[in-house]
């Protein structure tokens, strides 16, 4: 039986998760107005809350199967429906029914990835790498693309030529078996590594401000491409990626 303190801990962790899905809903609202800048920012904010709920759950020790399901339901809204609607309103609407189909791939393949993850989770405390492109990374790539290259009521040329290949690539990568590394845990790093990590984050933040977010898109695109290149590296050298089947468990939330 849960005591009063456990209930309070669960409520706090779940609140962070609901802020994730609320930001996803706001993104859809802003995209419909249309205010694509705020819509993109809300997806990024949802990703921040998605990261924070794992930190809160880890500190409070509230990981559970319910939390995994709640996190996935939030993710399918914030990182599936929201970026799909955003790219439809910002670009794909001009293709009519084909544009709807194209945009929906981000939602459909994102939901498939989350469903695959949920049936594979066995140990809620297991931390590892991702199998397939994480859906928040896909969503942030789309949002930063729109944030960086949508000007004067359109996605500027020649970046408009990237939209269709980008949507197809992100969608297929989410259901692939390509390994992507989980973020490093600060508590597992020594002081020197922590300093290097924080300095790197500060430099990235400064570059993002100077470039109006464009540099962050290229950084995320680099991460996406790195996973593909590493996969080809192992295939060419006929080596087995011993961590290739790892999955990362969302560290959320209620008991």
ABEGO torsion letter per residue (X at the ends): XBBAAAAAAAAAAAAAAAAAAAAAAAAAAAAAOBBAAAAAAAAAAAAAAAAAAAAAAAAAGABBAAAAAAAAAAAAAAAAAAAAAAAAAAAAAAAEAAAAAAAAAAAAAAAAAAAAAAAABABAABBBBBBEBBAAAAAAAAAAAAAAABBGGBBBOAAAAAAAAAAAAAAAAAABABBBBBBBBAAABBAAAAAAAAAAAAAAAAAAAAAGGAAAAAAAAAAAAAAAAAAAAAAAAGBBBAAAABBBBBBOGBX
